[in-house]
Amino acid sequence: METIIRKATEADKDFLITSIIEAEKSGGNVISYCAIFDITEDELRSALRNILDEDMIGQELNISGFLVAEVDGERAAALNTWVENEGGMSSTMIKSNLLMYFIDRQKILNAGPAMALMNEINIHRDDNALQIECVYTAPKYRGLGLSSKLIGEHIRRKQEAAIQFDKVQVILLKNNEAAQKAYSKAGFSLVSEKRCADPAILKMLPCDTKILMEKEIKK
């Protein structure tokens, strides 16, 4: 098998949208965006297509932050990274602005209670830390270590470009034990966790607890 890792392009948009959605599912069937905003998966895909067209860096819903792994010429895996607050605005603020612009206004207004619950479980991202999001490998190519290769390549390219960051962080749902083990094996440590006690959170996420794992970067 021949594996290459490259920057994502416009031609990868459909694969990136699938990567975003499957990462949101985290092995379950719930898509948090759909549950929060009461939209269908097709409506979400349409919104994500428009958001990706904006290509706003500094958060996970863009094209420029993705690398794609190809195996024998076929898209196999994708992963997005950015350095938190590198441009002076948090990823949460950038992404919120995009969602508010491309999702129906009434849906946004109706989502207030759901977003309040999500805020209870949200974990703060540290400034100047490289963030990992939207990690996805197509079922056919799982077990090849593509996610680890993508993370390594993201780090290498950013260091080569003299982009400053002192650690790498990833936020996971606590029920994703396989991912936790993989990150632990790659040198990540559990830093914190946050739980929402309201059972309604399980209508939006497959688990009521998020965890933060991180890895220091040697300079």
Secondary structure by P-SEA (a helix, b strand, c coil): cbbbbbbbcccaaaaaaaaaaaaaaccccccaaaaaacccaaaaaaaaaaaaaacccccccccccbbbbbccccccbbbbbbccccccccaaaaaaaaaaacccaaaaaaaaaaaaaaaaabbbbbccbbbbccccccccccccaaaaaaaaaaaaaaaaacccccbbbbbbcccaaaaaaaaaaacccccbbbbbccccccccccccbbbbbbbbbcc
